[in-house]
Amino acid sequence: VPRNYDPALHPFEVAREYVRALNATKLERVFAKPFLSSLDGHRDGVNCMAKHPKSLSTVLSGACDGEVKIWNLTKRQCIRTIQAHEGFVRGMCARFCGTSFFTVGDDKTVKQWKMESPEYGEEEEPIHTILGKTVYTGIDHHWKEPVFATCGHQVDIWDEQRTSPKCSLTWGFDSISSVKFNPIETYLLGSCASDRNIVLYDMRKSTPLKKVILNMRTNTICWNPMEAFIFTAANEDY
């Protein structure tokens, strides 16, 4: 059988294109994303999110205009809107009991808010406001104790009752973008900084434990809730 390998003269062009189109359609059905709904209402870009530790249907989101919204996922609507900060909401986390949540913003403040809506006639005001010295870029709450950690130029460990940090942990001079408590080894923290490193801290010691330097910057990290010694890093090398 004489064969001409020039694709322009391919006799089965139509048949081959038909098979390709069919395969593409099948694959599109296979990879179809199960999109459910979108929660519209923020006037500006959404910068951070947090989930309620006890209620599956409650999600919190913070936007770039300082607005925090609490959403009900079953009704797919916004329950509450708070003008929390001037400027960006940089980070937010819920308390382990689910009664309140914390936000940090570009106005150098850490604010604690009630999870419940205020009564009729009550003002929408935070329970506590802590004014810090530098801009905080992230926050995470301890899984069992009234302790939370913020990050910025350094990692600060705070007691909920006090307005100054219990201890500050630092390794080098750089801005730290994200800090997370380990859910099982609850005194361990992980953080990632903008000079491409991931640092692990121990809350019981005043010094950091270990530092790993990667090729590209890590934006945030997340601990595995089942295996305490594994974490995932979201890196800029895709």
C-alpha positions as CSV (number, residue, x, y, z in Angstrom):
1,V,0.0,0.0,0.0
2,P,1.7,3.3,-1.0
3,R,1.5,5.7,1.9
4,N,1.9,9.5,1.7
5,Y,2.8,10.9,5.1
6,D,2.0,14.5,4.1
7,P,-0.9,15.5,6.5
8,A,-2.3,17.8,3.9
9,L,-3.0,14.9,1.6
10,H,-4.2,12.5,4.3
11,P,-7.2,10.5,2.9
12,F,-8.7,9.8,6.3
13,E,-8.6,13.4,7.6
14,V,-12.4,13.6,8.2
15,A,-12.5,10.2,10.0
16,R,-9.5,11.0,12.1
17,E,-10.9,14.5,13.1
18,Y,-14.2,12.9,13.9
19,V,-12.5,10.4,16.3
20,R,-10.5,13.3,17.9
21,A,-13.6,15.4,18.4
22,L,-15.5,12.4,19.9
23,N,-12.6,11.7,22.3
24,A,-12.4,15.4,23.3
25,T,-16.1,15.5,24.0
26,K,-15.9,12.3,26.2
27,L,-12.9,13.7,28.1
28,E,-14.7,17.0,28.7
29,R,-17.6,15.0,30.2
30,V,-15.0,13.0,32.3
31,F,-13.3,16.2,33.6
32,A,-16.5,18.3,34.0
33,K,-16.2,20.2,37.2
34,P,-19.1,19.7,39.6
35,F,-19.8,23.4,40.1
36,L,-22.6,24.0,42.6
37,S,-23.1,27.7,43.1
38,S,-21.3,31.0,43.5
39,L,-21.7,33.1,46.6
40,D,-22.0,36.7,45.3
41,G,-22.0,39.8,47.4
42,H,-18.4,41.0,48.0
43,R,-17.7,44.4,46.3
44,D,-14.0,43.6,46.2
45,G,-11.7,40.6,45.7
46,V,-11.9,37.9,48.3
47,N,-8.5,37.6,50.1
48,C,-9.0,34.9,52.7
49,M,-11.5,32.3,54.0
50,A,-12.1,30.3,57.1
51,K,-14.5,27.5,58.0
52,H,-16.5,27.1,61.1
53,P,-15.1,24.3,63.3
54,K,-18.5,22.9,64.4
55,S,-21.0,23.9,61.7
56,L,-20.5,22.5,58.2
57,S,-22.7,25.0,56.6
58,T,-21.0,28.1,57.8
59,V,-18.1,29.7,55.9
60,L,-16.4,33.1,56.5
61,S,-14.7,35.2,53.8
62,G,-12.7,38.4,54.0
63,A,-12.4,40.8,51.2
64,C,-9.8,43.4,50.1
65,D,-12.1,46.3,51.2
66,G,-12.0,45.2,54.8
67,E,-15.4,43.5,54.7
68,V,-16.1,40.1,56.3
69,K,-19.1,38.1,55.3
70,I,-20.5,35.0,57.0
71,W,-22.3,32.6,54.5
72,N,-24.8,29.8,55.0
73,L,-23.9,27.1,52.4
74,T,-27.2,25.3,52.6
75,K,-29.3,28.4,51.8
76,R,-26.3,29.8,49.7
77,Q,-26.8,33.3,51.0
78,C,-25.0,35.7,53.2
79,I,-26.1,35.8,56.9
80,R,-24.0,38.7,58.1
81,T,-21.7,41.4,56.8
82,I,-19.1,43.2,59.0
83,Q,-16.9,46.1,58.0
84,A,-14.0,44.7,60.0
85,H,-10.9,46.6,58.9
86,E,-9.6,49.6,57.0
87,G,-7.8,48.1,54.0
88,F,-7.3,44.4,53.2
89,V,-8.4,41.6,55.5
90,R,-5.2,39.7,55.5
91,G,-6.2,36.6,57.5
92,M,-9.0,35.1,59.6
93,C,-9.5,32.0,61.7
94,A,-12.4,30.7,63.9
95,R,-11.9,29.7,67.5
96,F,-11.9,26.0,68.2
97,C,-15.3,26.2,70.0
98,G,-16.9,28.1,67.2
99,T,-18.3,30.9,69.3
100,S,-16.0,33.6,67.9
101,F,-13.5,34.3,65.2
102,F,-10.4,36.5,64.7
103,T,-9.4,38.7,61.8
104,V,-6.2,40.6,61.0
105,G,-6.0,43.5,58.6
106,D,-3.7,46.1,57.0
107,D,-4.6,48.6,59.8
108,K,-2.3,46.6,62.1
109,T,-5.1,45.3,64.3
110,V,-6.2,41.9,65.5
111,K,-10.0,41.8,66.1
112,Q,-12.1,39.1,67.8
113,W,-15.8,39.0,66.7
114,K,-18.8,37.0,68.0
115,M,-20.0,34.3,65.6
116,E,-23.6,35.0,66.5
117,S,-25.3,38.1,64.9
118,P,-25.9,41.0,67.3
119,E,-29.3,41.4,68.9
120,Y,-31.7,43.9,67.6
121,G,-30.4,47.4,68.4
122,E,-26.9,46.2,69.3
123,E,-23.9,47.7,67.6
124,E,-21.7,45.4,65.4
125,E,-18.5,45.7,67.4
126,P,-15.6,43.4,68.1
127,I,-15.2,41.7,71.5
128,H,-11.5,42.6,71.6
129,T,-9.2,44.8,69.5
130,I,-5.4,44.5,69.7
131,L,-3.3,47.2,68.1
132,G,0.0,45.8,66.9
133,K,3.2,47.4,65.9
134,T,3.4,46.0,62.4
135,V,1.1,44.7,59.7
136,Y,-0.1,41.1,60.3
137,T,-0.3,38.9,57.2
138,G,-1.9,35.8,58.7
139,I,-3.5,34.3,61.8
140,D,-4.3,30.8,63.1
141,H,-5.9,29.6,66.3
142,H,-4.7,26.8,68.6
143,W,-6.8,23.7,68.3
144,K,-7.4,23.2,72.1
145,E,-6.2,26.3,74.1
146,P,-7.1,30.0,74.1
147,V,-3.9,30.8,72.2
148,F,-3.5,32.1,68.7
149,A,-0.6,32.9,66.5
150,T,-0.1,35.8,64.1
151,C,2.6,36.3,61.5
152,G,4.2,39.4,59.8
153,H,7.8,40.3,60.4
154,Q,7.9,37.5,63.0
155,V,5.6,34.8,64.5
156,D,3.8,36.1,67.6
157,I,2.1,33.8,70.0
158,W,-0.8,35.5,71.9
159,D,-2.9,34.7,74.9
160,E,-6.6,35.7,74.3
161,Q,-6.7,37.6,77.6
162,R,-3.6,39.7,76.9
163,T,-2.9,42.6,74.6
164,S,0.8,41.8,74.1
165,P,2.2,38.6,72.6
166,K,3.4,35.8,75.0
167,C,6.4,35.2,72.9
168,S,7.8,36.2,69.5
169,L,9.7,33.7,67.3
170,T,12.0,34.8,64.5
171,W,14.6,33.3,62.2
172,G,16.3,35.9,59.9
173,F,14.5,39.1,58.8
174,D,11.7,38.5,56.4
175,S,8.0,38.8,56.1
176,I,6.1,35.6,56.9
177,S,3.0,35.1,54.8
178,S,1.2,32.2,56.6
179,V,1.3,30.4,59.9
180,K,-0.6,27.2,60.9
181,F,-0.9,25.2,64.1
182,N,-0.5,21.4,63.8
183,P,-3.9,19.8,64.7
184,I,-2.4,16.9,66.6
185,E,1.0,17.9,67.9
186,T,-0.7,21.1,69.0
187,Y,2.4,22.9,70.2
188,L,4.0,22.7,66.7
189,L,3.6,25.6,64.2
190,G,4.6,25.8,60.5
191,S,5.2,29.0,58.6
192,C,6.3,30.1,55.2
193,A,8.3,33.3,54.5
194,S,8.9,35.3,51.4
195,D,12.6,34.5,51.2
196,R,11.5,31.0,49.9
197,N,11.8,29.1,53.2
198,I,9.5,27.0,55.4
199,V,10.2,27.2,59.1
200,L,8.8,25.0,61.9
201,Y,8.5,26.3,65.4
202,D,7.9,24.8,68.8
203,M,5.6,26.9,71.1
204,R,7.2,25.4,74.2
205,K,10.7,26.6,73.1
206,S,11.5,30.2,72.3
207,T,13.6,29.2,69.2
208,P,12.5,27.8,65.8
209,L,13.1,24.1,65.2
210,K,13.9,23.6,61.5
211,K,14.2,25.6,58.3
212,V,13.9,24.4,54.7
213,I,14.8,26.6,51.8
214,L,13.1,25.9,48.4
215,N,13.8,27.1,44.9
216,M,10.6,29.2,44.7
217,R,8.4,30.9,47.3
218,T,5.7,29.1,49.2
219,N,2.5,31.0,49.6
220,T,0.8,29.0,52.3
221,I,1.0,25.7,54.1
222,C,-1.6,23.3,55.4
223,W,-1.2,20.4,57.9
224,N,-2.6,16.9,57.3
225,P,-5.3,16.4,60.0
226,M,-4.8,12.6,59.9
227,E,-1.0,12.2,59.8
228,A,0.5,14.9,61.9
229,F,3.9,14.8,60.4
230,I,2.8,15.6,56.9
231,F,2.0,19.0,55.5
232,T,1.3,20.5,52.1
233,A,2.9,23.6,50.7
234,A,1.4,25.7,48.0
235,N,4.5,26.8,46.0
236,E,5.0,29.3,43.2
237,D,6.6,26.6,40.9
238,Y,2.9,25.6,40.2
